[in-house]
Amino acid sequence: METAYLIETVIKIVVILLIFSALAGIGTYFERKVLAFMQRRLGPTNVGPYGLLQVAADGIKLFTKEDIVPTNVVGRIFKIAPVITAATAFMAAAAIPFLPSFTLFGYEVHPIVADINIGILYILGIMGVGLYGPLLGGMASANKFALLSAARGAAVFISYEVVTGLSILAPIMMVGSLSLIDFNNYQIDNGWIVFAQPVAFILFWIAAFAETGRTPFHLIANDHEIIDGFGTEYSGMRWGLFFIGEYANMFFISFVIPLIFLGGYGDGSLLGALALLGKVAFFFFFFLWTRAAWPDVRPDQLMWLCWKVLMPIAVLNILITAIVMM
């Protein structure tokens, strides 16, 4: 039994790595197409039919480009920073139930690597560790723009981690568990948490943009101000690891939000699984939509929004939830 569990776990890890690494590339294709449609441009058209082979072309380019390590960087830290970003993104996936359990050839498969009873705390903790990738990458680079990006990244991640943690406390108080599977099961009998906690839902959703560094909170690598941010001096697959980490985080957050607030996969039926994938697709599309429709805010506006607006609202929401539950 232990051998079967070990084999199942290894297979699930490999599948997650392969699928979500591929989705990171495919996500760029959809992003380019969505942005092109919304901004009246063409997007990828030349590489393959409808530009579908653009993903493969980008992958080949990343793998074959020369790996340049500039002379004045802090070598070992410079090299390990992209690995931290990609690794922490995939580590966070360990506690996410991507689909309901199903039976395959008489064996019950659980599409979650580890259903630990502190799943949400684990995910938030790993997301916090993910800060060190951009931070170390920028600090190890011999480039003032990369250093500025690292400082911004640290400020944004640390600040909005507070909002993320506070916003999720109220739903945790209702469910009485930190397991995402328990969150899903709670909503089967009690309805979607978003109806009882709309404020927490909005706060968590806003913080998700800051956690993933997406527009309108794209200040970590704000192209028109600081070139490519902390990735300015990276090339080839080292830059690609930063890229994969960002898009993997977008997909994982797109799973976490519906699991916590929007009923997850429901009772485990095929319809519930398809509904979960539909919710994930919507949230991923929303990340792309905002990039096409919203400008970036200034750094001081971003910090003002966090500490003077979102955090007080999150604390007030916790107090009101506690009073109602008493």
C-alpha positions in Angstrom: 0.0 0.0 0.0 2.8 2.4 0.8 4.5 1.6 -2.5 1.3 2.3 -4.4 0.9 5.6 -2.6 4.5 6.6 -3.3 4.1 5.7 -7.0 0.9 7.7 -7.2 2.4 10.7 -5.5 5.4 10.7 -7.9 3.1 10.4 -10.9 1.0 13.3 -9.7 4.1 15.5 -9.1 5.4 14.7 -12.6 2.0 15.4 -14.2 1.7 18.7 -12.4 5.2 19.8 -13.5 4.6 18.8 -17.1 1.0 20.1 -17.5 1.5 23.5 -15.8 4.9 24.1 -17.4 3.1 23.6 -20.8 0.2 25.7 -19.7 2.6 28.6 -18.9 3.6 28.6 -22.5 0.1 28.1 -23.8 -1.1 30.9 -21.5 1.2 33.3 -23.3 -0.5 32.4 -26.6 -3.9 33.1 -25.2 -2.7 36.3 -23.6 -1.3 37.6 -26.9 -4.5 36.7 -28.7 -6.8 38.3 -26.0 -4.7 41.5 -25.9 -4.6 41.7 -29.6 -8.4 41.3 -29.9 -9.1 43.8 -27.2 -6.6 46.4 -28.5 -7.4 45.8 -32.2 -4.2 44.1 -33.2 -3.4 40.8 -34.8 -1.3 38.9 -32.3 0.6 35.7 -33.3 -0.3 34.9 -36.9 2.9 33.8 -38.8 4.2 30.8 -36.9 1.8 27.9 -37.8 -2.0 28.2 -38.4 -3.4 31.1 -36.4 0.1 31.4 -34.8 -0.5 28.2 -32.8 3.2 27.1 -33.2 4.3 30.4 -31.6 4.5 28.5 -28.2 6.9 25.9 -29.6 8.9 28.7 -31.3 9.3 30.5 -28.0 10.2 27.3 -26.2 12.9 26.5 -28.7 14.2 30.0 -28.5 14.5 29.9 -24.7 16.2 26.5 -24.7 18.8 27.5 -27.4 19.6 31.0 -26.4 23.0 31.6 -24.9 23.0 31.5 -21.1 24.8 34.8 -20.2 26.0 35.5 -16.7 27.3 39.1 -16.6 30.7 39.8 -15.1 29.8 41.7 -12.0 26.8 39.8 -10.7 26.9 37.6 -7.5 27.2 34.4 -9.4 25.6 31.7 -7.3 22.7 33.8 -6.1 22.1 35.1 -9.6 21.8 31.5 -10.8 19.6 30.2 -8.0 17.0 33.0 -8.0 15.0 31.8 -11.1 15.0 28.3 -9.6 13.5 29.6 -6.4 10.7 31.4 -8.3 9.7 28.4 -10.4 10.1 25.9 -7.5 8.0 27.8 -5.0 5.2 28.2 -7.6 5.0 24.4 -8.1 5.5 23.6 -4.4 2.4 25.6 -3.7 0.4 23.2 -5.9 1.0 20.3 -3.5 -2.0 21.2 -1.3 -4.4 22.2 -4.2 -7.2 19.6 -5.2 -7.3 20.2 -8.9 -10.3 17.9 -9.5 -12.5 15.6 -7.4 -11.5 12.1 -6.8 -12.1 9.5 -9.5 -11.6 5.8 -10.2 -9.2 4.7 -12.9 -8.9 1.0 -13.7 -10.3 0.2 -10.3 -7.9 2.5 -8.4 -9.2 5.6 -6.7 -7.1 8.6 -7.7 -7.0 11.8 -5.6 -5.9 14.8 -7.7 -4.0 16.4 -4.9 -0.4 15.7 -3.9 -0.9 16.0 -0.2 -4.2 16.8 1.6 -2.6 18.3 4.7 -4.8 19.8 7.3 -3.0 23.2 7.0 -3.2 23.4 3.2 -4.1 27.1 3.0 -1.4 28.1 5.5 1.1 26.0 3.5 0.1 27.7 0.2 0.4 31.2 1.8 3.7 30.3 3.3 5.2 29.0 0.1 3.9 32.1 -1.8 5.7 34.2 0.8 8.9 32.3 0.2 8.5 33.0 -3.6 9.4 36.6 -2.8 13.0 35.6 -2.6 13.3 34.7 -6.3 12.7 38.2 -7.6 14.4 39.8 -4.6 17.6 37.8 -4.9 17.6 38.0 -8.7 17.5 41.8 -8.6 20.0 42.2 -5.7 22.5 39.8 -7.3 22.3 41.7 -10.7 24.8 44.4 -11.4 22.0 46.7 -12.6 20.3 49.6 -10.8 17.0 48.9 -12.5 17.0 45.3 -11.4 17.8 46.4 -7.8 14.9 48.9 -7.9 12.6 46.2 -9.1 13.7 43.9 -6.3 13.0 46.6 -3.7 9.6 47.2 -5.2 8.9 43.5 -5.4 9.7 43.0 -1.7 7.4 45.9 -0.7 4.5 44.7 -2.8 4.8 41.0 -1.8 5.2 41.6 1.9 2.4 44.2 2.0 -0.2 42.2 0.1 0.7 39.0 1.9 -0.8 40.7 4.9 -4.0 41.5 3.0 -4.2 37.9 1.7 -3.8 36.4 5.1 -6.3 38.7 6.8 -8.9 38.3 4.0 -8.8 34.5 4.3 -9.2 34.5 8.1 -12.9 35.1 8.0 -13.7 32.2 5.7 -11.4 30.0 7.8 -13.4 31.0 10.9 -16.6 29.8 9.2 -15.2 26.5 7.9 -13.0 25.7 10.9 -10.3 24.1 8.8 -7.3 25.0 6.7 -7.8 22.1 4.2 -9.1 23.1 0.7 -11.0 19.9 0.5 -12.8 20.8 3.7 -13.6 24.1 2.2 -15.1 22.4 -0.8 -17.1 20.0 1.4 -18.4 22.8 3.6 -19.8 24.6 0.6 -21.8 21.6 -0.5 -24.1 21.9 2.5 -23.8 25.6 3.3 -23.6 27.3 -0.1 -20.8 29.2 -1.7 -18.7 31.2 0.8 -18.7 34.2 -1.5 -22.3 35.0 -0.6 -21.4 35.0 3.1 -18.0 36.7 2.6 -18.2 39.0 -0.4 -15.7 41.4 1.2 -13.2 38.7 1.8 -13.6 37.4 -1.8 -12.9 40.9 -3.3 -10.0 41.5 -1.0 -8.4 38.1 -1.8 -9.0 38.7 -5.5 -7.4 42.1 -5.5 -4.4 40.8 -3.5 -4.0 37.9 -6.0 -3.0 40.5 -8.7 -0.3 41.9 -6.4 0.9 38.4 -5.5 1.3 37.4 -9.2 2.7 40.8 -10.2 0.0 41.4 -12.8 -1.5 44.6 -14.1 -2.6 47.0 -12.6 0.0 46.0 -9.9 2.8 45.3 -12.5 5.3 47.4 -10.7 7.8 44.6 -10.1 8.9 44.6 -13.7 7.3 47.7 -15.0 8.6 47.8 -18.6 8.2 51.5 -19.4 10.0 52.5 -16.1 12.6 49.8 -15.2 13.1 47.8 -18.4 12.5 44.1 -17.5 12.8 44.6 -13.7 14.6 42.0 -11.8 15.0 39.9 -15.0 16.9 42.6 -16.9 20.2 40.8 -16.9 18.8 37.3 -17.4 18.7 35.4 -20.7 17.6 32.0 -22.0 16.0 29.5 -19.8 17.0 31.3 -16.6 14.6 34.1 -17.7 12.2 31.4 -18.8 12.0 30.1 -15.2 10.9 33.5 -13.9 8.3 33.4 -16.7 7.1 29.9 -15.9 6.8 30.8 -12.3 4.6 33.8 -13.0 2.1 32.0 -15.2 2.1 28.9 -13.0 1.2 31.2 -10.0 -1.7 32.6 -12.1 -3.1 29.2 -12.8 -2.7 28.1 -9.2 -4.4 31.2 -7.8 -7.1 30.7 -10.4 -7.8 27.3 -8.8 -7.5 28.5 -5.2 -10.1 31.3 -5.5 -13.0 29.1 -6.7 -12.1 26.4 -4.2 -12.3 28.8 -1.3 -15.1 31.1 -2.3 -17.1 29.6 -5.3 -18.0 26.1 -4.3 -14.9 24.3 -5.7 -15.8 21.1 -7.6 -19.0 20.6 -5.6 -20.1 17.1 -4.9 -17.4 15.5 -7.1 -19.5 14.8 -10.1 -18.3 15.3 -13.7 -20.4 18.4 -13.9 -18.8 19.8 -10.8 -15.3 19.1 -12.2 -16.2 20.9 -15.5 -17.6 23.8 -13.5 -14.4 24.1 -11.5 -12.4 24.2 -14.8 -14.8 26.9 -16.1 -14.3 29.0 -13.0 -10.5 28.6 -13.4 -10.7 29.7 -17.0 -12.7 32.8 -16.1 -10.2 33.9 -13.4 -7.2 33.3 -15.7 -9.0 35.3 -18.5 -9.6 38.1 -16.0 -5.9 38.3 -15.4 -5.5 38.9 -19.1 -8.5 41.2 -19.4 -7.1 43.6 -16.8 -3.8 43.8 -18.5 -5.5 45.0 -21.7 -7.9 47.4 -20.0 -6.1 48.9 -17.0 -3.0 51.1 -16.6 -0.4 50.4 -13.9 -0.8 52.4 -10.7 2.0 54.3 -9.1 4.0 52.6 -6.3 2.8 55.1 -3.7 -0.8 54.5 -4.8 -0.3 50.7 -4.5 1.0 51.0 -0.9 -1.7 53.5 0.0 -4.4 51.1 -1.3 -2.9 48.2 0.7 -2.2 49.8 4.1 -4.9 52.5 4.3 -7.8 50.8 2.5 -7.6 47.1 2.1 -6.0 46.1 5.4 -8.5 48.1 7.6 -11.4 46.6 5.6 -10.0 43.1 6.1 -9.6 43.6 9.9 -13.1 45.1 10.1 -14.5 42.1 8.2 -12.8 39.7 10.6 -14.4 41.5 13.6 -17.9 41.5 12.1 -17.6 37.8 11.2 -16.5 37.0 14.8 -19.4 39.0 16.2 -21.9 37.3 13.9 -20.6 33.8 14.7 -20.8 34.5 18.4 
